[in-house]
Amino acid sequence: GSDDKFLEDFLSLIEQFPKNTTSIIMGDFNIDLFKKLQPVVERFEDVFLSQGLYPLISLSTHTIGSSSSSCIDNIFTNAIEKCCLSGTIDDMGIHHSPIFSIFDLSLGTAVEATIQLQEYSYSQKNIEALAQELNPELIEVYKDLEFEGFFQLFKDGIDQCCKLKKPKYSKRNPINNPWITESIIDAIEHKNDLYSDWIRTKSNDSTTGDPRLYEKFSKYRYSLKKIIKSQKAR
């Protein structure tokens, strides 16, 4: 595509970032910062610097053979003073060297529980379904190297596999409970299913229900409590 169009759209996107917040942008931009004299490199740097965003990577991030190297992957931030360490990971046996940065960020704590609208669920089950949905179709997209096609395919896959049929409001979210993960949410739902299976076996003749189902539910609940306690202590 056009470098000018990319930079124009990217600047428009950056300008919509919330003000007075820490911003971190990373990725493969395919613009080599080693080639300082190229006009596109100067315009690329101007886009970020004009918004107070500074690069953290100045090393080679991409190599082809032993003679050609470039710096096309980077991390930009407006909180460079909070960066404790940044760099690349070499000797991975691949053309692109992974880039990383470590920040000292204070995330704060919620004063009171807030109710969040949840429209998507990225549970293990949904992600596995998404992977199965995308796997055969992505091969065709990669053949044509169409980013727009890939993006639309990925977006449609997310909507089909992860979007809730009915959005729900809940206080059980990472803002109020940072220890909550999608896996724990799945485990809680499974525990509730085990409880329902046991409850359905209770009757006037059997007030305690099926002892095997109760034991299965009880053991799972005990293990889940230990996992949640461990997560909260982190």
Secondary structure, DSSP 8 states (H G I E B T S, - for coil): --HHHHHHHHHHHHTTS-TTS--EEEEE----TT-TTSHHHHHHHHHHHTTT-EE---S--EEETTTEEE--EEEEES-GGGEEEEEE---SSSSB--EEEEE-------SS---EEEEE---HHHHHHHHHHHHHHHHHHHHHT-HHHHHHHHHHHHHHHHEEEEEEEES-STTT-TT--HHHHHHHHHHHHHHHHHHTT--SS-TT--HHHHHHHHHHHHHHHHHHHHHHH-
